[in-house]
């Protein structure tokens, strides 16, 4: 896997950033899936990737990271 962060927005893809912002807003996987027109399984995969990429183990920690990075 590629570990070099992208210059524009750190390690996350544009879609991962969309998912992270919705997650940080307190939305459930189902609500995120509905809003982005993707499956809940895809949302879960994006969240797993986000947690791995930013080095945290929970949705709460990912939300805190997003606030720290001024992404939300």
Residue, then its C-alpha position, 0 to 999 in steps of 0.5 A: x500500500x502507498x504510504x506517502x500522503x497526498x499533497x493536497x489533503x493529507x493521507x485521505x482521498x476526497x471520498x474519505x474526507x466526505x465520509x469523515x466530515x459526515x462521521x464527525x457530524x454524528x451520522x450513522x453509517x446508514x445515514x452516510x451511505x444514503x447521503x453519498x449514494x453508496x452502500x453501508x459496506x462501502x461506508x464501513x470500508x472507508x471508515x476502516x481506511x480512515x482509521x488506519x490512515x490517521x492512526x486512530x482506533x475509533x470514530x470518536x478519535x477520527x472526529x477529534x483528528x478531523x477537528x485538529x486538522x481543521x477538516x470540519 
